[in-house]
């Protein structure tokens, strides 16, 4: 169920002046936010894609692709514009400027709704229509160089703790570079999988279209993948 979001005073004022506010946005900020996103439930159910555009529209900026939401998230099929809410969030509105959803960002995490069952607004690999979950990722994986050397077997346990992390175990034939990280837990945030060690060490991976993961570019170093066994 989609929960309508009550507007803050700043957001009400924003919609009241619509185009005037849009003209005040730095073009670089607008361009950076524009793009194609997946709107999907955090629990792994199917979502839909829409494109946030930079052309001005009533109440903000134009968007396209919302017709893909008709079956899975019908409320979003009524979206006709998007805008910034003035508090660091992003709103989707319909043709009469009613807010369909408000997405907020928390410390670099994907933007998500705050009410009810969370929905994420997130860049997604081509062809992917839903978010991975602890349940869908639980099982046996192999850590390896792309197309080459196997470094370690990794088993992801699907039992999530209060800290929103789940345990993992490594096979007995891991290379010293992997065992040295002392990895014991894992976390999923959007399409990013992070493996964590007791000593504060971690490795982050981004999901690709086939459901496997490649080491995040921010990690640096040699390419590394985690593939399903």
DASULDA-V596056 format. One record per residue. N is the residue number from 0. RES is the residue in one small letter. PSI is psi in whole degrees, -180 to 180 (* if undefined). Layout:
n = <N	N>
res = <RES	RES>
psi = <PSI	PSI>
This chain:
n = <0	1	2	3	4	5	6	7	8	9	10	11	12	13	14	15	16	17	18	19	20	21	22	23	24	25	26	27	28	29	30	31	32	33	34	35	36	37	38	39	40	41	42	43	44	45	46	47	48	49	50	51	52	53	54	55	56	57	58	59	60	61	62	63	64	65	66	67	68	69	70	71	72	73	74	75	76	77	78	79	80	81	82	83	84	85	86	87	88	89	90	91	92	93	94	95	96	97	98	99	100	101	102	103	104	105	106	107	108	109	110	111	112	113	114	115	116	117	118	119	120	121	122	123	124	125	126	127	128	129	130	131	132	133	134	135	136	137	138	139	140	141	142	143	144	145	146	147	148	149	150	151	152	153	154	155	156	157	158	159	160	161	162	163	164	165	166	167	168	169	170	171	172	173	174	175	176	177	178	179	180	181	182	183	184	185	186	187	188	189	190	191	192	193	194	195	196	197	198	199	200	201	202	203	204	205	206	207	208	209	210	211	212	213	214	215	216	217	218	219	220	221	222	223	224	225	226	227	228>
res = <x	x	x	x	x	x	x	x	x	x	x	x	x	x	x	x	x	x	x	x	x	x	x	x	x	x	x	x	x	x	x	x	x	x	x	x	x	x	x	x	x	x	x	x	x	x	x	x	x	x	x	x	x	x	x	x	x	x	x	x	x	x	x	x	x	x	x	x	x	x	x	x	x	x	x	x	x	x	x	x	x	x	x	x	x	x	x	x	x	x	x	x	x	x	x	x	x	x	x	x	x	x	x	x	x	x	x	x	x	x	x	x	x	x	x	x	x	x	x	x	x	x	x	x	x	x	x	x	x	x	x	x	x	x	x	x	x	x	x	x	x	x	x	x	x	x	x	x	x	x	x	x	x	x	x	x	x	x	x	x	x	x	x	x	x	x	x	x	x	x	x	x	x	x	x	x	x	x	x	x	x	x	x	x	x	x	x	x	x	x	x	x	x	x	x	x	x	x	x	x	x	x	x	x	x	x	x	x	x	x	x	x	x	x	x	x	x	x	x	x	x	x	x	x	x	x	x	x	x>
psi = <136	130	123	144	130	137	145	166	-39	-36	-36	-45	-37	-47	-31	-34	-7	-94	-37	-42	-41	-34	-19	-7	132	127	-33	-38	-44	-46	-38	-34	-31	155	-179	130	154	129	117	147	144	-22	5	0	162	147	-161	160	144	157	122	122	172	-6	144	144	171	119	-4	-115	154	160	164	166	-3	-19	-23	-11	-6	-44	-39	-36	72	-30	-34	-16	-18	-2	136	-11	165	161	165	148	-1	-11	21	2	-176	136	148	132	159	-171	-22	21	22	138	124	-43	153	127	133	156	138	105	48	-4	162	150	136	160	158	-20	145	-152	118	142	137	148	108	143	137	150	149	136	-5	128	7	160	145	152	170	-40	-41	-24	-16	139	-164	133	163	129	125	163	143	117	16	-128	131	131	-31	149	135	128	119	122	136	4	107	133	179	-24	6	23	156	152	157	161	152	150	167	-4	26	151	161	-34	-34	-46	-30	-21	-18	51	133	-13	164	160	142	132	103	-121	16	128	126	126	135	149	161	-28	8	-3	154	159	130	143	146	136	144	177	-29	4	-7	179	142	146	135	143	-32	-21	-28	-173	-166	149	146	141	156	120	147	137	*>
